[in-house]
Amino acid sequence: MRTILHCDLDNFYASVEAILNPELVGKPIAVCGDPEMRHGIVLAKSEPAKKCGVRTGEPIWMARQKCPDIIIVSGRHGEYSKYAKKVREIYYRYTDLVEPFGDDECWLDVTGSLKLLKKDGKQIADEIRDVVRTELGLTISVGVSWNKTFAKLGSDYKKPDATTVVCPGKYKEIIWVNPIQNMLYVGRRSVGLFEKLGIKTIGDLARYDAEILKSHIGINAIDLINAAKGEDISEVKSFDDVRVVKSVGNGTTLPYDLTDLREIEQVIYLLSEEVAYRMRRKGVKGFTVSLSVRDSNLSWEGAQETIGYPTNSAKTILEIAGGIYKKLNISPVRSLRVAVSNLTKDTRMQLDFFDDGKEEVNDKFSEVFDKIRRKYGTKSIYYGTHHKSKFDMQFDVIDET
């Protein structure tokens, strides 16, 4: 039987901020995006803020209502990445099978380390917690089990700074009583459907008829039910395996809502340029372009289009993303995101019989652009369709996984 740990850094962003500024220790703090750039939501909170009812994802004004003394700090993702790397380096002392799940969470397969270290899973978990606390000043909560799903749910069971062992004889009383929304890979939109089907807890899911659930949500039903039963056989992948890029995306929240089509197209252009440039640096092309739009009511809507040849051309991505926007016809626009998926490293292109050579020309333009930008900077050259504007900014990466 395997021994899997799931290590979850407690209140990670807020804890790092307290390390960087000791005056914040023990105080209610919330790490937020820049309110003036419309990122005014709570990204992370300290334990005192959590006790006041402050929740991740809620607006800053709501957090202040719950906790009038809360201290708002802007996120510093570079610093968080540095600490995440330091924590992973500690994990590597115990196993080379470390799989990140975001900045603050990792699975560790320590099965092969038990005899070497002459310790069981709980003892290794407790030792890792002590080392991280002593060397970095951070605390972690660890779940110990024989599979990834139960280890993850175990780390959520008791916080902060705790180890929870989920063993075959006790998993039902620890895991099955959890509400269905706590189940890994059950998203918010799925919860309503599950509850309509009478699935309110993870135990309900484990006992549910697989064929009936499959008719509602597809083939993923089998994996979900097996995971709820403790039959998750997925492996802990090494960090290098996880770094295989599946999509490249870029997005931004605008400083004010956009209604002018020209301005919206300008932002889509800039996002397409950045996505294409990153794809070329990684040596990949993609078949599927997607555009996501968030309106002034904070509702997201999007669509995607797959083409018959892979591309990393900004012009091609822009044409497709722009066409998607015109079909969606959403206004006003608060946020935009462009992404390319279905990637391939085989950049040899089989041309369509009716191809007019446009993509080959785009590739040649891209090569010239990249040479100029490497020498003079990313903003040194644009296509003629671009009009220099207030949106000439470096956008935040939304995803690159």
C-alpha positions as CSV (number, residue, x, y, z in Angstrom):
1,M,0.0,0.0,0.0
2,R,1.3,3.5,-0.9
3,T,1.9,6.3,1.5
4,I,0.9,9.6,0.1
5,L,1.1,13.0,1.8
6,H,-0.7,16.2,0.8
7,C,1.0,19.2,2.3
8,D,-1.0,22.4,2.4
9,L,0.7,25.7,3.5
10,D,-1.6,27.4,6.0
11,N,-2.8,30.9,4.8
12,F,0.2,30.9,2.6
13,Y,0.2,34.4,1.0
14,A,-0.8,36.1,4.3
15,S,1.8,34.1,6.2
16,V,4.5,35.2,3.8
17,E,3.4,38.8,4.2
18,A,3.8,38.4,8.0
19,I,7.3,37.1,7.5
20,L,8.2,40.0,5.3
21,N,6.6,42.5,7.7
22,P,6.7,41.2,11.3
23,E,4.4,44.0,12.4
24,L,1.6,42.0,10.8
25,V,2.1,38.9,12.9
26,G,-1.1,38.0,14.8
27,K,-3.2,40.7,13.1
28,P,-6.2,40.2,10.7
29,I,-4.8,40.8,7.2
30,A,-6.1,40.1,3.8
31,V,-4.0,39.8,0.7
32,C,-5.8,41.4,-2.2
33,G,-5.4,42.4,-5.8
34,D,-5.1,46.1,-6.6
35,P,-8.5,47.7,-5.8
36,E,-7.8,50.6,-8.3
37,M,-7.3,48.0,-11.1
38,R,-10.6,46.3,-10.2
39,H,-8.9,43.3,-8.6
40,G,-10.6,44.1,-5.3
41,I,-11.1,40.6,-3.9
42,V,-9.5,38.7,-1.1
43,L,-6.8,36.3,-2.4
44,A,-5.8,35.1,1.0
45,K,-6.4,35.9,4.7
46,S,-4.6,35.4,8.0
47,E,-6.0,33.1,10.7
48,P,-7.3,36.1,12.8
49,A,-9.2,37.3,9.7
50,K,-10.5,33.9,9.0
51,K,-11.9,33.7,12.6
52,C,-13.8,36.9,11.8
53,G,-15.5,35.1,8.9
54,V,-13.4,36.6,6.1
55,R,-13.4,34.3,3.1
56,T,-11.2,33.9,0.0
57,G,-12.8,35.3,-3.1
58,E,-15.1,37.9,-1.5
59,P,-14.9,41.6,-2.2
60,I,-12.8,43.8,0.0
61,W,-15.8,45.8,1.2
62,M,-17.4,42.7,2.5
63,A,-14.2,41.7,4.3
64,R,-14.2,45.1,6.0
65,Q,-17.8,44.7,7.1
66,K,-16.9,41.4,8.8
67,C,-13.6,42.6,10.2
68,P,-13.3,46.5,10.5
69,D,-9.7,46.2,11.7
70,I,-8.6,44.1,8.8
71,I,-5.3,45.2,7.1
72,I,-5.3,45.1,3.3
73,V,-2.1,44.3,1.6
74,S,-1.4,44.0,-2.1
75,G,-0.2,40.6,-3.4
76,R,3.5,40.1,-4.2
77,H,3.5,36.9,-6.3
78,G,7.2,37.0,-6.9
79,E,7.8,36.6,-3.1
80,Y,5.3,33.8,-2.8
81,S,7.0,31.9,-5.6
82,K,10.3,32.2,-3.8
83,Y,8.9,30.7,-0.6
84,A,7.0,28.0,-2.5
85,K,10.3,27.0,-4.1
86,K,12.0,26.9,-0.7
87,V,9.3,24.7,0.7
88,R,9.5,22.3,-2.3
89,E,13.3,22.0,-1.7
90,I,12.5,20.8,1.8
91,Y,10.0,18.2,0.4
92,Y,12.7,16.9,-1.9
93,R,14.8,15.9,1.1
94,Y,12.2,13.2,1.7
95,T,11.2,12.1,-1.9
96,D,11.7,13.0,-5.5
97,L,8.0,12.4,-6.2
98,V,6.7,15.9,-5.5
99,E,3.6,17.1,-7.4
100,P,2.6,20.8,-7.0
101,F,-1.1,21.7,-6.9
102,G,-0.8,25.4,-7.0
103,D,1.8,27.5,-5.1
104,D,0.8,26.3,-1.7
105,E,-0.1,22.6,-2.0
106,C,1.9,19.5,-3.0
107,W,1.5,15.8,-3.0
108,L,4.4,13.7,-1.9
109,D,4.7,9.9,-2.5
110,V,7.0,8.8,0.4
111,T,6.4,5.1,-0.1
112,G,10.0,4.4,-1.0
113,S,11.3,6.5,1.8
114,L,9.7,4.7,4.7
115,K,12.4,2.0,5.1
116,L,15.2,4.4,4.3
117,L,14.1,6.9,7.0
118,K,12.8,4.2,9.4
119,K,9.6,6.3,9.9
120,D,5.9,5.8,9.0
121,G,3.9,8.4,7.1
122,K,2.7,10.3,10.1
123,Q,6.2,10.6,11.5
124,I,7.5,11.9,8.2
125,A,4.6,14.4,8.0
126,D,5.3,15.7,11.5
127,E,9.0,16.0,10.8
128,I,8.3,18.0,7.5
129,R,6.0,20.3,9.4
130,D,8.6,20.9,12.1
131,V,11.4,21.6,9.5
132,V,9.2,24.0,7.5
133,R,8.2,25.9,10.6
134,T,11.8,26.1,12.0
135,E,13.6,27.0,8.7
136,L,11.0,29.2,7.0
137,G,8.6,30.3,9.7
138,L,5.6,28.8,7.8
139,T,3.1,26.2,9.0
140,I,1.6,23.4,7.0
141,S,-1.3,21.0,7.4
142,V,-0.7,17.5,6.1
143,G,-3.0,14.7,5.1
144,V,-1.6,11.1,5.1
145,S,-3.3,8.3,3.2
146,W,-2.9,5.6,0.6
147,N,-4.2,7.8,-2.3
148,K,-4.1,11.4,-3.5
149,T,-7.8,12.2,-3.0
150,F,-7.9,11.1,0.6
151,A,-4.6,12.7,1.4
152,K,-5.9,16.0,0.0
153,L,-9.1,15.8,2.1
154,G,-7.1,14.8,5.1
155,S,-5.0,18.0,4.9
156,D,-8.3,20.0,5.0
157,Y,-9.7,18.1,8.0
158,K,-7.8,19.9,10.7
159,K,-6.1,23.3,10.3
160,P,-3.7,25.0,11.0
161,D,-0.5,23.2,11.6
162,A,-1.8,19.6,11.9
163,T,-1.4,16.1,10.6
164,T,-4.4,13.9,9.8
165,V,-4.0,10.3,9.0
166,V,-6.8,8.8,6.8
167,C,-6.4,5.0,7.0
168,P,-8.6,2.2,5.6
169,G,-10.3,1.6,8.9
170,K,-11.3,5.3,9.5
171,Y,-11.8,6.9,6.1
172,K,-15.6,6.8,6.2
173,E,-15.9,8.8,9.4
174,I,-13.3,11.3,8.2
175,I,-14.0,11.5,4.5
176,W,-17.6,10.4,3.7
177,V,-19.2,13.0,6.0
178,N,-17.7,15.9,4.0
179,P,-20.1,17.9,1.8
180,I,-19.9,17.1,-1.9
181,Q,-18.4,20.5,-2.6
182,N,-15.2,19.5,-0.7
183,M,-14.6,16.7,-3.2
184,L,-11.6,17.2,-5.4
185,Y,-12.6,18.2,-9.0
186,V,-16.3,18.9,-8.1
187,G,-16.7,22.5,-9.2
188,R,-19.2,25.1,-7.9
189,R,-21.3,24.7,-11.0
190,S,-21.5,20.9,-10.5
191,V,-22.7,21.1,-6.8
192,G,-26.3,22.1,-7.8
193,L,-26.6,19.1,-10.2
194,F,-25.2,16.7,-7.6
195,E,-27.6,17.9,-4.9
196,K,-30.5,17.5,-7.4
197,L,-29.4,13.9,-7.8
198,G,-29.4,13.5,-4.0
199,I,-25.6,13.5,-3.7
200,K,-25.0,15.8,-0.7
201,T,-21.9,14.2,0.8
202,I,-18.8,12.3,-0.4
203,G,-20.4,9.2,1.1
204,D,-23.5,9.7,-1.1
205,L,-21.2,9.9,-4.1
206,A,-19.3,6.7,-3.2
207,R,-22.6,4.8,-3.0
208,Y,-24.2,6.3,-6.1
209,D,-24.9,4.3,-9.2
210,A,-22.1,4.9,-11.7
211,E,-24.1,4.4,-14.8
212,I,-26.8,6.9,-13.7
213,L,-24.2,9.5,-12.8
214,K,-22.4,8.9,-16.1
215,S,-25.5,9.7,-18.0
216,H,-25.5,13.2,-16.3
217,I,-21.8,14.1,-16.3
218,G,-20.1,11.7,-18.7
219,I,-17.1,9.4,-18.2
220,N,-15.7,11.5,-15.3
221,A,-18.4,9.9,-13.1
222,I,-16.5,6.7,-12.9
223,D,-13.3,8.4,-11.7
224,L,-15.2,10.5,-9.2
225,I,-17.0,7.5,-7.6
226,N,-13.8,5.4,-7.5
227,A,-12.0,8.3,-5.8
228,A,-14.8,8.7,-3.2
229,K,-14.5,5.0,-2.5
230,G,-10.7,5.3,-1.9
231,E,-9.8,3.7,-5.2
232,D,-7.9,6.6,-6.7
233,I,-4.9,5.0,-8.3
234,S,-3.5,8.2,-9.9
235,E,0.3,8.6,-9.4
236,V,2.1,11.4,-7.8
237,K,4.1,12.9,-10.7
238,S,7.5,14.5,-10.3
239,F,7.7,18.3,-10.7
240,D,9.3,18.0,-14.1
241,D,6.4,15.8,-15.4
242,V,3.8,18.4,-14.2
243,R,5.6,21.2,-16.0
244,V,4.5,19.9,-19.4
245,V,2.6,22.8,-20.9
246,K,-1.0,22.1,-21.9
247,S,-2.2,25.6,-22.7
248,V,-0.9,29.1,-22.8
249,G,-3.2,31.9,-21.7
250,N,-3.2,35.5,-20.8
251,G,-5.8,37.9,-19.4
252,T,-6.5,41.1,-17.6
253,T,-9.1,42.9,-15.6
254,L,-9.6,46.4,-17.1
255,P,-9.3,49.7,-15.1
256,Y,-12.8,50.5,-16.2
257,D,-15.6,48.7,-18.1
258,L,-15.2,48.9,-21.9
259,T,-18.1,49.4,-24.3
260,D,-16.2,50.7,-27.3
261,L,-15.5,47.9,-29.8
262,R,-12.2,49.5,-30.9
263,E,-10.9,49.5,-27.4
264,I,-12.1,45.9,-26.8
265,E,-10.4,44.7,-29.9
266,Q,-7.2,46.6,-28.9
267,V,-7.1,44.6,-25.6
268,I,-7.7,41.3,-27.4
269,Y,-4.8,42.2,-29.8
270,L,-2.4,42.8,-26.9
271,L,-3.4,39.6,-25.2
272,S,-3.1,37.6,-28.5
273,E,0.4,39.1,-29.0
274,E,1.6,38.1,-25.6
275,V,0.2,34.6,-25.8
276,A,1.8,34.1,-29.3
277,Y,5.1,35.4,-28.1
278,R,5.2,33.0,-25.1
279,M,4.2,30.1,-27.3
280,R,7.0,30.7,-29.7
281,R,9.5,31.0,-26.8
282,K,8.3,27.5,-25.7
283,G,8.5,26.1,-29.2
284,V,4.8,25.1,-29.3
285,K,1.8,25.7,-31.6
286,G,-1.9,25.2,-30.8
287,F,-5.0,24.1,-32.6
288,T,-7.7,25.6,-30.3
289,V,-8.1,29.3,-29.5
290,S,-10.5,30.4,-26.7
291,L,-11.8,33.7,-25.5
292,S,-13.4,34.4,-22.1
293,V,-15.2,37.6,-21.3
294,R,-16.5,38.8,-17.9
295,D,-19.2,41.5,-17.9
296,S,-19.9,44.2,-15.4
297,N,-22.0,41.7,-13.4
298,L,-18.9,39.6,-12.9
299,S,-20.3,36.7,-15.0
300,W,-17.9,34.9,-17.3
301,E,-18.9,33.7,-20.8
302,G,-16.7,32.2,-23.4
303,A,-16.2,30.1,-26.5
304,Q,-13.5,28.3,-28.4
305,E,-12.7,27.5,-32.0
306,T,-10.4,24.7,-33.3
307,I,-8.6,25.2,-36.6
308,G,-7.1,22.6,-39.0
309,Y,-3.5,23.5,-38.5
310,P,-1.4,24.5,-35.4
311,T,-0.5,28.2,-35.0
312,N,1.5,30.5,-32.7
313,S,0.8,33.6,-34.9
314,A,-0.6,36.6,-33.2
315,K,-2.5,37.6,-36.3
316,T,-4.2,34.2,-36.5
317,I,-5.0,34.1,-32.8
318,L,-6.4,37.6,-33.0
319,E,-8.6,36.9,-36.0
320,I,-10.1,33.9,-34.2
321,A,-10.5,35.5,-30.8
322,G,-11.9,38.7,-32.4
323,G,-14.4,36.6,-34.3
324,I,-15.4,34.8,-31.1
325,Y,-16.0,38.2,-29.4
326,K,-18.2,39.4,-32.2
327,K,-20.4,36.3,-31.8
328,L,-20.6,36.6,-28.0
329,N,-21.3,40.4,-28.3
330,I,-20.9,41.1,-24.6
331,S,-20.9,44.7,-23.3
332,P,-19.8,46.3,-21.1
333,V,-16.6,44.3,-20.7
334,R,-14.7,44.1,-17.4
335,S,-12.2,41.3,-18.0
336,L,-10.8,39.5,-21.1
337,R,-8.7,36.3,-21.4
338,V,-7.2,34.7,-24.5
339,A,-5.8,31.2,-24.5
340,V,-4.5,28.6,-26.9
341,S,-4.7,24.9,-26.1
342,N,-4.4,21.5,-27.8
343,L,-0.7,22.2,-28.1
344,T,1.9,20.4,-30.1
345,K,5.7,20.7,-30.2
346,D,5.7,19.4,-33.8
347,T,5.7,22.7,-35.5
348,R,5.8,21.2,-39.0
349,M,2.6,22.2,-40.6
350,Q,0.5,20.2,-43.1
351,L,-1.0,22.9,-45.3
352,D,-4.7,22.7,-46.3
353,F,-5.2,22.1,-50.1
354,F,-6.8,25.5,-50.4
355,D,-4.3,27.3,-48.2
356,D,-3.2,30.6,-49.5
357,G,0.1,30.6,-47.7
358,K,-1.0,33.2,-45.1
359,E,0.1,31.2,-42.1
360,E,3.6,30.7,-43.6
361,V,3.8,34.4,-44.1
362,N,2.7,35.0,-40.5
363,D,5.4,32.6,-39.3
364,K,8.1,34.7,-41.1
365,F,6.7,37.9,-39.7
366,S,6.8,36.3,-36.2
367,E,10.5,35.3,-36.6
368,V,11.4,38.9,-37.5
369,F,9.3,40.3,-34.6
370,D,10.9,38.0,-32.1
371,K,14.4,39.0,-33.2
372,I,13.6,42.7,-32.8
373,R,11.9,42.2,-29.4
374,R,14.8,40.1,-28.0
375,K,17.1,43.0,-28.9
376,Y,14.9,46.0,-28.1
377,G,12.2,44.8,-25.8
378,T,8.6,43.4,-26.1
379,K,7.0,46.8,-26.8
380,S,9.5,47.8,-29.5
381,I,7.3,46.6,-32.5
382,Y,3.7,45.9,-33.2
383,Y,1.6,45.0,-36.2
384,G,0.2,47.9,-38.2
385,T,-3.3,47.0,-36.9
386,H,-2.2,48.0,-33.4
387,H,-2.8,51.5,-32.2
388,K,-0.7,52.6,-29.3
389,S,-3.1,53.3,-26.4
390,K,-3.7,53.4,-22.7
391,F,-3.9,49.5,-22.8
392,D,-0.2,49.1,-23.7
393,M,0.6,47.3,-20.5
394,Q,2.1,44.0,-19.4
395,F,-0.8,41.8,-18.6
396,D,-0.9,39.3,-15.8
397,V,-0.6,35.6,-16.7
398,I,-3.9,33.8,-16.1
399,D,-2.8,30.3,-16.8
400,E,0.1,28.4,-18.3
401,T,-0.4,24.7,-17.4
